[in-house]
């Protein structure tokens, strides 16, 4: 199971919120009469080449209106879109109203054939992700299909997703979870359509890159994803503290690769009953392994889950979920941590403390009882 981190995509959120405002019309005032344009009402938008210095075009735009997108041409290179930063960290949203002078940066690449295969990896309630279990299984259902094109590397897959499912795309090694060249939330061209957010950022691998964050499904349904790759532009996050030459492909990043998607409608999955169970997982009690046994499992009664277990002082732990649909079980996406204890519950907090990553730590050696209500997401703790 991949570790989680709480990550917020500030730049993407700002772009989406501004885009929702739309581009206004400064030609008429509130009384419907024509307004005279002044110098302060007009801003300059400059289009730059990928070097961040060469000007391709400038455009004067009225305050509150949108700049017009255009497609430049360059001999021997392929134009792959406009970006909001010279580092090409995220694409420019042309529905963003212009309220000041701004710069836009064009991305150009040279075509190189991608000989890799890609697959969807994740966990949740949908059969494809339950079987995947974050890449422990990569079969035909998880593999993406490469389209037959001479000038582009496009991989597609159509899958049913349930609300709360989490996933990424990564190189298909067909030998288990290797997590190479992962393509996550930061590669999505958009998360919204028709005024609705279909996906959310759920953190994941890499503390510094939203591109490797897990994608969480916000609206259940049937989706077609297309991953377009430009392998000649791959770079590596060498400044990451976990980077080595041996594991460098886990820190592969690309400013131009992009994930596009289509919502095809409601899911075609069967409506089998779904059962969610909860288990303890910790440094001493399970060696941070997922151990699904009667000793580590919460017992359920009338919708309330309890676990009584012996813990040593200082043991760091958390609680994970296992989802069963029909005869198939897989790692869930729900985690119970220190943050599930209410702020005012001083009794529970007297028995456990929290880490920076919101794991729990036993304050004393003893027999602990944990009670969890999935409806309220509240965890309480007692100890003898």
C-alpha positions in Angstrom: 0.0 0.0 0.0 1.4 3.4 -0.9 1.9 6.0 1.8 -0.4 9.0 1.9 0.4 12.7 2.3 -1.9 15.6 2.7 -1.3 17.7 -0.4 -3.3 20.6 -1.8 -2.8 21.7 -5.4 -3.0 25.4 -4.8 -2.1 26.5 -8.3 -4.7 24.2 -9.9 -7.4 25.2 -7.3 -6.8 28.9 -8.0 -7.0 28.3 -11.8 -10.2 26.4 -11.4 -11.8 28.9 -9.1 -10.9 31.8 -11.4 -12.1 29.8 -14.4 -15.4 29.4 -12.8 -15.8 33.2 -12.7 -15.7 33.3 -16.5 -14.6 36.1 -18.7 -16.6 39.3 -18.4 -17.6 41.9 -20.9 -16.2 45.4 -20.3 -18.0 47.0 -23.3 -21.1 48.0 -21.4 -21.8 49.5 -18.0 -24.4 48.5 -15.5 -26.9 50.8 -17.2 -26.3 49.1 -20.6 -24.5 52.1 -22.1 -21.2 51.8 -23.9 -18.1 52.4 -21.7 -15.1 54.2 -23.0 -12.0 52.0 -22.8 -9.1 53.5 -20.9 -5.4 52.6 -20.7 -6.0 51.0 -17.3 -8.7 48.8 -18.7 -6.3 46.9 -21.0 -3.5 44.5 -20.2 -0.8 42.8 -22.2 -0.6 39.1 -22.6 2.8 37.9 -23.9 3.2 34.4 -25.5 6.7 33.0 -25.0 8.6 30.1 -26.5 9.6 27.2 -24.3 12.9 29.0 -23.5 10.9 31.6 -21.5 12.6 34.4 -23.4 11.6 34.4 -27.1 8.4 36.3 -27.7 6.0 34.6 -30.1 3.1 37.0 -29.9 1.5 39.7 -27.7 -2.1 40.5 -27.3 -4.0 43.4 -25.7 -6.9 42.1 -23.6 -9.6 44.1 -21.9 -9.8 43.8 -18.1 -11.9 40.8 -17.1 -12.0 39.3 -20.6 -10.1 36.2 -21.9 -7.0 35.9 -24.1 -7.5 34.1 -27.3 -5.7 30.8 -27.7 -3.7 30.1 -30.8 -1.4 27.3 -32.0 2.1 28.3 -33.1 4.2 26.3 -35.5 7.9 25.5 -35.3 9.8 23.4 -37.9 10.6 19.9 -36.7 8.9 20.3 -33.4 5.4 19.5 -32.1 3.4 22.1 -30.1 1.9 20.4 -27.0 0.1 23.3 -25.3 0.4 26.5 -23.3 1.6 26.6 -19.7 1.2 29.2 -16.9 4.8 29.0 -15.7 8.2 28.8 -17.5 8.8 25.5 -15.6 5.7 24.1 -17.4 4.4 23.0 -14.0 0.7 23.3 -15.0 -1.2 24.2 -18.1 -2.7 27.7 -18.7 -6.5 28.0 -18.3 -7.8 30.1 -21.2 -11.1 30.6 -19.3 -9.2 32.7 -16.7 -10.1 36.4 -16.9 -7.2 38.7 -17.5 -6.9 41.2 -14.7 -3.2 42.2 -15.1 -0.3 41.8 -17.5 0.6 38.1 -17.8 2.9 35.7 -19.6 2.1 32.4 -21.2 4.7 29.8 -22.2 4.5 27.4 -25.2 5.6 23.8 -25.0 7.4 22.2 -27.9 8.7 18.7 -28.2 10.5 16.5 -30.7 8.6 13.2 -31.3 10.3 10.1 -29.9 8.6 6.7 -29.9 7.7 5.4 -26.5 8.4 1.6 -26.2 7.1 1.3 -22.7 3.7 -0.1 -21.7 1.5 1.6 -19.1 -1.1 0.3 -16.7 -3.6 1.6 -14.2 -2.7 0.9 -10.6 -4.8 1.6 -7.5 -7.3 0.4 -4.9 -10.9 0.8 -4.1 -14.3 -0.8 -4.8 -14.1 -1.2 -8.6 -13.0 -4.7 -9.7 -10.0 -3.5 -11.8 -8.5 -1.6 -8.9 -9.3 -4.2 -6.3 -7.5 -6.8 -8.4 -4.6 -4.3 -9.0 -3.9 -3.6 -5.3 -1.5 -0.9 -6.3 0.2 -2.9 -9.0 0.6 -6.2 -7.1 -1.4 -7.6 -10.0 -1.1 -6.3 -13.6 -3.2 -8.3 -15.9 -5.1 -7.6 -19.1 -7.8 -5.6 -17.2 -5.2 -3.1 -15.9 -3.1 -2.7 -19.1 -3.5 0.3 -21.3 -3.7 -0.1 -25.1 -1.3 1.9 -27.2 -2.9 3.5 -30.2 -1.3 3.0 -33.6 0.0 6.5 -34.4 3.2 7.5 -36.2 3.5 10.9 -34.5 2.1 10.5 -31.0 2.3 8.1 -28.0 -1.2 7.6 -26.8 -2.3 4.9 -24.3 -6.0 4.4 -23.5 -8.1 2.4 -21.1 -11.8 2.3 -20.3 -12.7 1.3 -16.7 -15.6 1.5 -14.2 -14.7 3.5 -11.1 -16.5 3.8 -7.8 -16.6 7.0 -5.7 -13.5 7.1 -3.5 -11.3 4.9 -5.7 -7.7 6.0 -5.9 -5.3 5.3 -8.8 -2.4 6.4 -10.9 -0.9 5.2 -14.2 2.6 3.7 -14.3 5.0 1.7 -16.4 3.7 -1.9 -16.8 6.4 -4.2 -15.7 3.9 -7.2 -15.3 6.1 -8.3 -12.4 4.4 -6.6 -9.4 4.4 -3.1 -8.1 7.5 -1.3 -9.2 6.1 2.3 -9.3 8.2 3.5 -12.2 7.3 6.5 -14.2 4.0 7.1 -12.3 1.6 9.6 -13.8 -0.9 10.9 -11.2 -3.1 13.9 -10.4 -0.8 16.6 -11.7 -0.9 15.1 -15.2 -4.7 15.5 -15.5 -5.6 18.2 -18.1 -8.7 19.0 -16.0 -10.7 17.6 -13.0 -14.0 19.4 -13.9 -16.6 19.2 -16.7 -20.1 20.7 -16.8 -19.5 22.5 -13.6 -18.7 19.3 -11.6 -15.5 18.0 -10.1 -15.0 14.4 -11.1 -11.6 13.9 -9.5 -9.6 15.1 -6.5 -6.0 15.2 -5.3 -5.5 12.5 -2.7 -1.8 12.8 -2.0 0.5 9.7 -2.4 4.0 9.1 -3.6 6.4 12.1 -3.5 6.2 14.8 -1.0 7.1 17.5 -3.4 5.3 16.6 -6.6 1.6 16.8 -7.2 2.3 15.0 -10.5 2.8 11.8 -8.5 -0.3 12.4 -6.2 -3.0 9.8 -6.2 -6.1 10.6 -8.2 -9.3 10.1 -6.2 -12.6 9.5 -8.1 -15.3 11.9 -6.9 -18.1 10.7 -9.2 -18.7 7.0 -9.9 -19.0 6.0 -13.5 -17.5 4.6 -16.6 -14.4 6.5 -17.8 -12.0 6.4 -20.8 -8.5 7.7 -20.0 -5.8 8.6 -22.5 -2.2 9.1 -21.4 -0.1 10.9 -24.0 3.6 10.6 -23.4 6.7 12.4 -24.7 9.6 10.3 -23.4 12.3 12.5 -24.9 11.3 15.2 -22.3 11.5 13.0 -19.2 13.5 14.5 -16.3 14.2 13.4 -12.8 13.7 14.9 -9.3 17.3 14.5 -8.3 16.8 16.8 -5.3 14.4 14.4 -3.6 15.9 13.0 -0.5 14.9 9.5 -1.5 16.4 9.7 -5.0 19.2 7.3 -6.1 20.5 6.2 -9.4 19.1 2.8 -8.8 15.5 4.0 -8.1 15.6 7.0 -10.4 12.7 5.9 -12.5 10.4 6.2 -9.5 11.3 10.0 -9.6 10.7 10.3 -13.4 8.7 13.4 -14.2 7.6 15.0 -17.4 6.3 18.6 -18.0 4.4 17.6 -21.2 2.9 14.2 -20.5 -0.9 14.6 -20.1 -3.9 12.5 -19.0 -7.2 13.4 -20.7 -10.5 11.7 -19.9 -14.1 11.2 -21.0 -17.0 10.4 -18.7 -19.0 7.8 -20.5 -21.9 7.6 -18.1 -23.0 5.4 -15.2 -20.9 2.5 -14.2 -21.6 -0.9 -15.7 -20.5 -2.7 -12.5 -22.9 -5.1 -10.8 -24.6 -3.9 -7.7 -23.2 -6.5 -5.3 -23.1 -5.8 -1.6 -19.9 -4.1 -0.5 -18.3 -5.0 2.9 -15.7 -2.8 4.5 -13.5 -4.2 7.3 -10.9 -2.4 9.4 -7.5 -3.6 10.6 -4.6 -2.3 12.8 -1.2 -1.9 11.1 1.8 -0.7 13.0 5.6 -0.6 13.5 5.7 -3.3 16.3 2.4 -5.0 16.0 2.6 -5.9 12.3 6.0 -4.6 11.2 4.0 -2.1 9.0 2.7 -5.1 7.0 -1.0 -5.6 6.1 -2.0 -8.5 8.3 -5.6 -9.6 7.9 -6.3 -11.8 10.9 -8.9 -12.1 13.7 -6.3 -10.6 16.1 -5.9 -7.4 14.0 -9.5 -7.1 12.8 -12.2 -4.8 14.2 -15.4 -6.5 15.2 -18.7 -5.0 13.9 -21.9 -4.8 15.8 -24.9 -2.6 14.7 -22.6 -0.5 12.5 -20.0 0.2 15.2 -16.5 -1.3 15.0 -14.3 -2.2 18.0 -10.9 -3.7 18.4 -9.2 -4.8 21.7 -5.5 -5.4 21.3 -2.3 -5.3 23.5 0.2 -2.6 22.6 3.6 -1.6 23.8 4.4 1.9 24.8 5.8 3.9 21.8 4.2 1.6 19.2 3.3 3.7 16.2 0.2 2.5 14.2 -2.8 3.3 12.1 -5.9 1.5 10.9 -6.5 0.5 7.3 -9.5 -0.9 5.4 -10.2 -4.0 3.3 -13.1 -3.9 0.9 -14.9 -7.0 -0.2 -17.3 -7.1 -3.2 -18.8 -10.5 -3.9 -16.0 -13.0 -3.6 -13.2 -10.4 -4.3 -11.3 -8.5 -1.6 -8.9 -5.6 -2.0 -7.1 -2.9 -0.1 -9.5 0.0 0.7 -8.9 3.7 0.5 -10.2 4.6 4.0 -7.6 5.1 6.8 -8.3 5.8 10.5 -5.7 8.0 12.1 -5.1 10.3 15.1 -7.1 13.0 13.3 -10.3 10.8 13.7 -10.2 11.5 17.5 -12.3 14.6 18.3 -10.3 17.6 19.4 -12.2 17.8 22.7 -11.8 14.0 23.6 -9.2 14.4 26.2 -9.6 10.9 27.6 -8.8 9.3 24.3 -5.9 11.7 23.8 -4.5 10.7 27.2 -3.8 7.2 25.9 -2.4 8.0 22.4 -0.5 10.8 20.8 -0.2 11.8 17.1 2.7 12.1 14.7 3.3 14.6 11.9 1.8 12.1 9.5 -1.3 11.6 11.8 -0.3 8.1 12.9 -1.1 7.1 16.4 1.4 6.3 19.1 0.6 4.3 22.3 1.4 6.4 25.4 1.7 3.3 27.7 1.8 -0.4 27.6 -1.6 -2.0 28.1 -4.7 -3.5 26.6 -6.3 -0.9 24.3 -9.9 -0.8 23.0 -10.6 1.3 19.9 -14.1 2.1 18.9 -14.9 3.5 15.4 -18.1 4.8 13.9 -17.8 4.9 10.0 -20.9 7.2 9.8 -19.2 10.0 11.8 -15.6 9.0 11.2 -15.0 9.3 15.0 -12.5 7.1 16.8 -12.4 6.8 20.6 -9.7 5.1 22.7 -9.6 3.4 26.1 -6.8 1.5 27.9 -6.4 -0.8 30.9 
